[in-house]
Amino acid sequence: MYATEFQTVISEPYIFIPNYENFKGHEVRVVLLDIDKKNSNLVIDKEDFFDRITKEPKNINNIKFLSRDEANER
């Protein structure tokens, strides 16, 4: 498997892919993340994330827990 990571500024609807030849004809997953925190709703401070999941009570009464065998069924 070959992977690459790069940063660019999008000014057109097309993005240049470095080392395009390595990916040509392959199925790929493309992820776009806005690295500017003030413009992105996706960026969550990790302390804030853990505070939210530990301080908010969760109702787990209606959750069906699987047995080991059920979880590993294929």
N, C-alpha and C positions, 0 to 999 in steps of 0.2 A: 504494500500500500504506500502511496506517495501522498503527502499532505503539504500544504503551504499555508502560510498566514501572511497577510499584507494589509497595509492601511492605504487608503486613498481618499480623495475628496471627490464626491460625485458631482459632476457638473454637466453630464449628459446622461441619456438613458442607457449608455453602454459602459461597461467596466472592462478595463484591460486585465487579463488574467496572466500573472507571471507564470512562466513555464507551461504555457498552454499545451504544448506537445505531450506532456506527461498525463494530461487529463483528457485529451481528445479521444472520443469514443467510449469514455467511461461514465458510469453513473456517479454523480457527485451530490453532495449536500452543500448548499450555500447558505451561510448565516450572515446576516447584516446586523451589526450592532452599532448604534450611535454612541461614540465614545465621549461625546459632550454631555455631561450629566444634566445640565440645565435643560436640554432639549429631549431627554429620553425618559420615558416612563418605565423602561425595562431595567434601569439600574437601581438596585436596592442595596442599601448599606447592609452588610452582613449582620451587624449588631441589631439594626432595626428589624431585620428578617427574623432573627432568633427571638427577639423580644416579643414580636407579634405572635409567633407560634407557641411560645411558652406561657404567655400571660392571658391569652384568650381561651376560656374553657371550651372544650369540644364535647359534643354529645356523641358518644360512641355506642349508645344503646341499640341503634338500628343497624349497626355494621355487622355483617356476617363474616366471621373469621374462618379462614380455611384451615383444614388440617394439613399436615405435611404432605400427605398423599394427594389431596385435592390441589394443593398449590403446585405440585410437580407433575400433574397430569398433562399430557400433550395431546 
